[in-house]
Amino acid sequence: PSGPSKFWKTVQNWAMASAATLTDVASPEDITAAAQESRLLVIRHGETTWNAERRIQGQLDINLTELGRAQAKCAAEALQRLGLAAKVDAVVSSDLARASETADIISEVCPDAVRCRTPGLREINFGVIQGKLDHEVKKDREVFNGAWQSGDFEPAYPEGESAADVIQRGMQSLRDAAQSGSLVIVVTHGGLKRWCAVNIALQEQPSSPELMASESVMQVLQAPIRNCCCSTLVFDKAADRFRSEGWFEDLGKLGVSARDD
């Protein structure tokens, strides 16, 4: 999506409300509720050479291009314009270079943010097809994507991961990040973003063909995930549950030049 959206209006309204004094806007109940929630801005890394080549990266460590760095700077500037950068408590990223450098660029505009890296936010391990061009392994990917999209998360790429593996470590990493403050930026990868989003759309319940065909899940499966796009998640600590306030929004309006996965 491009241009103003209900999603960004919601984020801006939250930022404005959090800037006001508690005596101005909040009852004791509101304060308690706010303390039980964390917002995560989950951002995909900027462009790499292999994104441009349509080459499978997986967990191979590929650096950003100059365009990728510009995308990260644009995302940082967007966070400043929205009044969010100064409120960020932590910037957490995958330890792979493309995500880590994107997060480093964003963290430069977040003066109070703690900077953390974790392998739990890495991209899907695509095993033996990592390093190959997308068209060279199209049939292999169709087999696994077909199984996963029908609700069978167990098939794993040879020498790689299954959707179940990715969801388990990804969701735990998001939960860990949510403990870092009331507003946390998470920089990760397209595949992990998508399959954690599917899990949240499923309300973290076991998958089935019927549930995978639901409107909320299909929206996540079909949406492009462009470089530096942003999803907003709210984590309810008491319920131990995530909800989405928006999926894969174009943070910085980079949709024309940014690659999806």
C-alpha positions as CSV (number, residue, x, y, z in Angstrom):
1,P,0.0,0.0,0.0
2,S,1.1,3.6,-0.6
3,G,-0.1,6.9,0.7
4,P,-1.9,7.6,4.0
5,S,-3.6,4.7,5.6
6,K,-5.8,3.8,8.6
7,F,-2.8,1.9,9.9
8,W,-0.4,4.9,10.1
9,K,-3.1,7.1,11.5
10,T,-3.5,4.5,14.3
11,V,0.3,4.5,14.9
12,Q,0.4,8.3,15.0
13,N,-2.6,8.5,17.3
14,W,-0.8,6.1,19.7
15,A,2.4,8.2,19.5
16,M,0.5,11.4,20.3
17,A,-1.4,9.8,23.2
18,S,1.8,8.4,24.7
19,A,3.4,11.9,24.5
20,A,0.7,13.4,26.7
21,T,1.1,13.3,30.5
22,L,-0.7,10.5,32.3
23,T,-2.7,13.0,34.3
24,D,-4.0,14.5,31.1
25,V,-5.1,11.3,29.3
26,A,-5.0,8.2,31.5
27,S,-7.0,6.6,34.2
28,P,-5.4,4.1,36.6
29,E,-7.0,1.4,34.4
30,D,-5.5,2.9,31.3
31,I,-2.0,3.0,32.9
32,T,-2.3,-0.6,33.9
33,A,-3.5,-1.7,30.4
34,A,-0.6,0.3,28.8
35,A,2.0,-1.4,31.0
36,Q,0.7,-4.8,29.9
37,E,1.2,-4.1,26.2
38,S,4.2,-3.6,23.9
39,R,4.2,-2.4,20.3
40,L,6.5,-4.0,17.8
41,L,7.3,-2.3,14.5
42,V,8.5,-5.3,12.5
43,I,10.6,-4.1,9.5
44,R,12.1,-6.1,6.7
45,H,15.8,-5.3,5.8
46,G,16.8,-3.1,2.9
47,E,17.7,-4.4,-0.6
48,T,20.7,-6.6,-1.2
49,T,22.4,-7.5,-4.5
50,W,20.8,-11.0,-4.3
51,N,17.4,-9.4,-3.9
52,A,18.0,-7.6,-7.1
53,E,19.2,-10.8,-8.8
54,R,16.3,-12.9,-7.4
55,R,18.8,-15.2,-5.7
56,I,17.8,-17.2,-2.6
57,Q,19.6,-15.8,0.4
58,G,18.2,-17.7,3.3
59,Q,20.8,-17.7,6.1
60,L,23.7,-16.8,3.8
61,D,25.2,-13.4,4.9
62,I,24.7,-10.9,2.1
63,N,25.3,-7.2,2.5
64,L,23.0,-4.2,1.6
65,T,23.3,-2.4,-1.6
66,E,23.5,1.4,-1.7
67,L,19.8,1.4,-2.5
68,G,19.2,-0.8,0.5
69,R,21.0,1.7,2.8
70,A,19.0,4.5,1.3
71,Q,15.8,2.5,2.0
72,A,16.9,2.1,5.6
73,K,17.6,5.8,5.9
74,C,14.1,6.6,4.4
75,A,12.5,4.3,7.0
76,A,14.4,6.1,9.8
77,E,13.2,9.4,8.5
78,A,9.6,8.2,8.3
79,L,9.8,7.1,12.0
80,Q,11.1,10.6,12.9
81,R,8.2,12.2,10.9
82,L,5.7,10.1,12.7
83,G,7.1,11.1,16.1
84,L,8.1,7.5,16.9
85,A,11.9,7.5,16.8
86,A,12.4,9.3,20.1
87,K,10.0,6.9,21.9
88,V,11.7,3.6,20.8
89,D,13.0,1.6,23.8
90,A,15.0,-1.0,21.8
91,V,16.0,-1.9,18.2
92,V,16.3,-5.7,17.9
93,S,17.5,-7.4,14.7
94,S,18.6,-10.6,13.1
95,D,22.4,-11.0,13.3
96,L,22.7,-11.3,9.5
97,A,24.4,-8.3,8.0
98,R,21.5,-7.1,5.8
99,A,19.2,-6.9,8.8
100,S,21.8,-5.8,11.3
101,E,23.0,-2.8,9.1
102,T,19.4,-1.8,8.4
103,A,18.7,-1.8,12.2
104,D,22.0,0.2,12.8
105,I,20.8,2.9,10.4
106,I,17.4,3.1,12.0
107,S,18.8,3.1,15.5
108,E,20.8,6.3,14.7
109,V,17.6,8.3,15.0
110,C,16.4,6.5,18.2
111,P,18.5,8.1,20.9
112,D,17.2,6.1,23.9
113,A,17.0,2.7,22.2
114,V,19.0,-0.3,23.4
115,R,20.5,-2.2,20.4
116,C,20.3,-6.0,20.3
117,R,21.0,-8.8,17.8
118,T,19.7,-12.4,17.8
119,P,20.0,-15.4,15.5
120,G,16.4,-16.2,16.3
121,L,15.2,-13.5,13.8
122,R,17.2,-14.9,10.9
123,E,15.6,-15.7,7.5
124,I,14.3,-19.2,6.8
125,N,17.1,-21.7,6.2
126,F,16.4,-22.8,2.7
127,G,19.1,-25.5,2.9
128,V,20.5,-26.8,-0.4
129,I,18.8,-24.2,-2.6
130,Q,20.5,-21.2,-0.9
131,G,22.6,-19.3,-3.3
132,K,20.6,-20.4,-6.4
133,L,18.5,-18.2,-8.6
134,D,14.8,-18.3,-7.9
135,H,13.9,-19.6,-11.4
136,E,16.4,-22.4,-11.0
137,V,14.5,-23.8,-7.9
138,K,11.0,-22.8,-8.8
139,K,9.7,-26.4,-8.7
140,D,11.3,-27.1,-5.3
141,R,9.8,-24.0,-3.8
142,E,6.4,-24.7,-5.2
143,V,6.4,-28.1,-3.4
144,F,7.2,-26.7,0.0
145,N,5.2,-23.5,-0.4
146,G,2.2,-25.6,-1.5
147,A,2.4,-27.8,1.6
148,W,2.9,-24.9,3.9
149,Q,0.1,-22.8,2.4
150,S,-2.3,-25.8,2.7
151,G,-1.6,-26.0,6.5
152,D,1.1,-28.7,6.6
153,F,4.0,-26.8,8.3
154,E,6.2,-29.9,8.8
155,P,8.0,-30.5,5.5
156,A,11.5,-29.0,5.7
157,Y,13.8,-28.0,2.9
158,P,16.7,-30.5,2.6
159,E,19.4,-29.4,5.1
160,G,17.1,-26.6,6.0
161,E,14.0,-25.6,8.0
162,S,10.3,-26.3,8.0
163,A,7.6,-23.6,8.5
164,A,7.1,-25.0,11.9
165,D,10.8,-24.5,12.8
166,V,10.6,-20.9,11.5
167,I,7.4,-20.0,13.3
168,Q,8.7,-21.5,16.6
169,R,11.9,-19.6,16.7
170,G,10.4,-16.4,15.2
171,M,7.5,-16.2,17.6
172,Q,9.8,-16.8,20.6
173,S,12.1,-14.0,19.3
174,L,9.2,-11.6,18.9
175,R,8.1,-12.4,22.5
176,D,11.6,-11.8,23.8
177,A,11.7,-8.5,21.9
178,A,8.4,-7.4,23.4
179,Q,10.0,-7.6,26.9
180,S,12.4,-4.8,25.9
181,G,10.0,-1.9,26.2
182,S,6.6,-0.4,25.2
183,L,7.8,0.4,21.7
184,V,10.4,-1.9,20.0
185,I,11.7,-2.0,16.4
186,V,12.4,-5.4,15.1
187,V,14.4,-5.8,11.9
188,T,14.1,-9.2,10.2
189,H,13.5,-11.0,6.9
190,G,10.7,-11.5,4.5
191,G,10.1,-15.2,5.0
192,L,10.2,-15.1,8.8
193,K,7.9,-12.0,8.7
194,R,5.4,-13.8,6.5
195,W,5.2,-17.1,8.4
196,C,5.0,-15.4,11.8
197,A,2.2,-13.2,10.4
198,V,0.4,-16.4,9.2
199,N,0.7,-17.8,12.7
200,I,-0.7,-14.6,14.3
201,A,-3.5,-14.5,11.8
202,L,-4.3,-18.1,12.9
203,Q,-4.3,-16.8,16.5
204,E,-1.4,-19.2,17.1
205,Q,-3.8,-22.2,16.7
206,P,-3.0,-25.4,14.8
207,S,-3.3,-24.9,11.1
208,S,-5.7,-26.6,8.7
209,P,-6.6,-26.3,5.0
210,E,-9.9,-24.5,6.1
211,L,-8.1,-22.0,8.3
212,M,-5.4,-21.4,5.7
213,A,-8.1,-20.4,3.2
214,S,-9.6,-17.8,5.6
215,E,-9.6,-14.2,4.5
216,S,-7.2,-13.1,7.3
217,V,-4.6,-15.7,6.4
218,M,-5.0,-15.3,2.6
219,Q,-4.4,-11.6,3.0
220,V,-1.0,-12.3,4.7
221,L,-0.1,-15.0,2.2
222,Q,-0.8,-12.9,-0.9
223,A,0.6,-9.6,0.2
224,P,4.0,-8.4,-1.2
225,I,6.7,-8.0,1.5
226,R,8.9,-5.2,0.2
227,N,12.2,-4.1,1.5
228,C,11.8,-2.0,4.6
229,C,8.0,-2.6,4.8
230,C,6.6,-2.5,8.3
231,S,4.0,-4.4,10.3
232,T,2.8,-3.2,13.7
233,L,2.1,-5.9,16.3
234,V,0.7,-5.3,19.8
235,F,1.7,-7.9,22.4
236,D,-0.6,-8.4,25.4
237,K,1.7,-9.6,28.1
238,A,-1.1,-10.8,30.4
239,A,-2.8,-12.8,27.6
240,D,0.6,-13.8,26.0
241,R,-1.0,-13.0,22.7
242,F,-0.2,-10.8,19.6
243,R,-2.6,-8.9,17.5
244,S,-1.9,-6.9,14.3
245,E,-2.6,-3.3,13.7
246,G,-1.3,-3.5,10.1
247,W,0.6,-5.8,7.8
248,F,3.6,-4.9,5.5
249,E,3.0,-1.2,5.2
250,D,5.3,0.8,2.9
251,L,7.3,2.7,5.5
252,G,9.0,5.5,3.6
253,K,7.0,5.0,0.4
254,L,9.7,2.8,-1.2
255,G,7.3,0.5,-3.0
256,V,8.3,1.4,-6.5
257,S,12.0,0.4,-6.1
258,A,11.8,-2.0,-3.2
259,R,11.9,-5.8,-3.9
260,D,9.4,-8.2,-2.4
261,D,10.2,-11.8,-1.6
